[in-house]
Amino acid sequence: MRRMLGVVAVALVVLLAAAVTTMVVRPTFAQRVWSFLHAYRWWVLALLVTAGVLLLGWLLGTLLREPTSSAWRAHVLAAADAIQHQLCTLATSAR
């Protein structure tokens, strides 16, 4: 898990460095890229939000499966059970 995160982090840093270098070396290319991003800024934002939500969901799922986070997982499950009990009690008292 940590090795994979390290590989992904290194790949993102390399891609960012390559992008910055390209923007500095070829300003006309940079101008075309920025105009493209400006024209489709809502799509780019939607893609970034979607990627962030997927990454967060994957990370949360991975953390909940780890044996080192079993105390945290038990706490989350206990809190969820308490909320569910309160909702069931509320629904019963409303009748």
Order of alpha helices (4+ residues) and beta strands (2+ residues): alpha-alpha-alpha-alpha
